Structure formats: structure tokens, C-alpha cells
């Protein structure tokens, strides 16, 4: 199951991230879980607008890696291409931290 590091919707300063597990279906994203730095799943506690923000962030990042209109590949920065594979024994923290270092 793919996962993506997203801005924590509960962080008003956008300095922390959550690791979001998701599925894609016909261009849409279905959120499965959102683990914070303490490995707590915060998804059940999020409001609809916060869930939509996570879905939008994931879709935006994946669309940035799509071919451009002239057929050339538009590549996103490496920090956005890194994703965590849950089968690799990772501690479930985001693979990339853009604005904050984990303790």
C-alpha cells in the first residue's frame, strides 16, 4: 500500500508531517491511515475538510510527476518522490521531513 508524507493538518504552523497510507481508484484517493510522529493514527479524528486537504496534497504531488502536454516528463523534486514502503520495517515516520526534524 502506498504512503506519502503530508503536512499534519492539526499543525497550524505546517511544520510537522504525518505519514498517510492510501489507495488510488480512478484518479481519486482513499485515505487508509494517517500516522503522526508518535505513530498514532489521527485519521479518525480529522474533520472532512482536513481529510480533503490530505487527499488534495497527495493528488497534487502525484500529478506533478505526470508527463507534460508536450510529452516530456516533468519530474518533481527528490524530496517529494520519496515514499515509505511499509513492508521495509520502517518506524512509520515520514521518509522525508521538509520543515521539521523528528526528535
Buried (B, 14 or more C-beta within 10 A) or exposed (E): EBBBBBBBBEBEEEEBBBBBBBEEEEEEBEBBBBBBBEEEBBBEEBEEEBBBBBBEBBBEBBEEEEEEEEEEEEEBEEEBEEBBEEEEEEEBBBBBBBEBEEE
